[in-house]
Amino acid sequence: ERQLNPTDQETLGSWTLEYSKLKARLEVLQRNQRHYAGEDLESLSMKELQNLEHQLDSAVKHIRSRKNQLMHESISELQKKDKALQEQNN
């Protein structure tokens, strides 16, 4: 078996550190996802719950805004088609 030279050991250490950082980040993201789904809320403080509620309220506002935009676009398109069909019938 070949021996690791210093640069190989440094690279291995770098990858190990990167792996640890990514694993920790994944755990945070998974925990946040559970919180957004309303799960595992028992460990959260009042301030954390209020922050989560604010984030969810903000997300709902953005979702409703996008939905309303799409609905208005759809209504406008249907009105154009209706007008074209009425003109065609005349």
C-alpha positions as CSV (number, residue, x, y, z in Angstrom):
1,E,0.0,0.0,0.0
2,R,1.2,3.4,-0.8
3,Q,1.8,6.0,1.9
4,L,-0.2,9.3,1.8
5,N,2.0,12.3,1.2
6,P,1.3,15.6,3.0
7,T,-0.8,17.0,0.2
8,D,-3.0,13.9,0.1
9,Q,-3.5,14.2,3.9
10,E,-4.3,17.8,3.6
11,T,-6.8,17.0,0.8
12,L,-8.3,14.3,2.9
13,G,-8.6,16.7,5.9
14,S,-10.2,19.3,3.7
15,W,-12.8,16.8,2.4
16,T,-13.5,15.6,5.9
17,L,-14.1,19.2,7.1
18,E,-16.3,19.9,4.0
19,Y,-18.3,16.7,4.7
20,S,-18.8,17.7,8.3
21,K,-20.0,21.2,7.3
22,L,-22.4,19.8,4.7
23,K,-23.8,17.2,7.1
24,A,-24.5,19.9,9.7
25,R,-26.1,22.1,7.1
26,L,-28.3,19.2,5.9
27,E,-29.4,18.5,9.5
28,V,-30.4,22.2,9.9
29,L,-32.3,22.2,6.6
30,Q,-34.1,19.0,7.5
31,R,-35.0,20.4,11.0
32,N,-36.3,23.6,9.4
33,Q,-38.4,21.6,6.9
34,R,-40.0,19.7,9.7
35,H,-40.8,22.9,11.5
36,Y,-42.4,24.4,8.3
37,A,-44.5,21.2,8.2
38,G,-45.6,21.9,11.8
39,E,-43.6,19.0,13.2
40,D,-41.1,18.9,16.1
41,L,-42.2,22.3,17.5
42,E,-41.9,21.3,21.1
43,S,-38.3,22.3,21.4
44,L,-38.8,25.8,20.0
45,S,-39.0,28.9,22.2
46,M,-41.7,31.5,22.0
47,K,-39.5,33.8,20.0
48,E,-38.5,31.0,17.6
49,L,-42.2,30.1,17.1
50,Q,-43.1,33.7,16.4
51,N,-40.2,33.9,13.9
52,L,-41.5,30.7,12.2
53,E,-45.0,32.0,12.1
54,H,-43.8,35.2,10.5
55,Q,-41.9,33.2,7.9
56,L,-44.9,31.1,7.1
57,D,-47.2,34.2,6.9
58,S,-44.7,35.8,4.5
59,A,-44.6,32.7,2.4
60,V,-48.4,32.5,2.2
61,K,-48.6,36.1,1.1
62,H,-46.1,35.4,-1.7
63,I,-48.0,32.2,-2.7
64,R,-51.4,34.1,-2.7
65,S,-49.9,36.9,-4.8
66,R,-48.6,34.5,-7.4
67,K,-51.8,32.6,-7.5
68,N,-53.8,35.8,-7.9
69,Q,-51.5,36.9,-10.7
70,L,-52.0,33.6,-12.5
71,M,-55.8,33.8,-12.0
72,H,-55.9,37.3,-13.5
73,E,-53.8,36.3,-16.4
74,S,-56.1,33.3,-17.0
75,I,-59.2,35.4,-16.8
76,S,-57.7,38.0,-19.2
77,E,-56.9,35.2,-21.7
78,L,-60.3,33.7,-21.4
79,Q,-61.9,37.1,-22.0
80,K,-59.8,37.6,-25.1
81,K,-60.9,34.2,-26.4
82,D,-64.5,35.0,-25.5
83,K,-64.3,38.3,-27.4
84,A,-62.7,36.5,-30.4
85,L,-65.4,33.8,-30.5
86,Q,-68.2,36.4,-30.3
87,E,-66.7,38.3,-33.2
88,Q,-66.3,35.1,-35.1
89,N,-70.0,34.3,-34.5
90,N,-71.1,37.7,-35.7
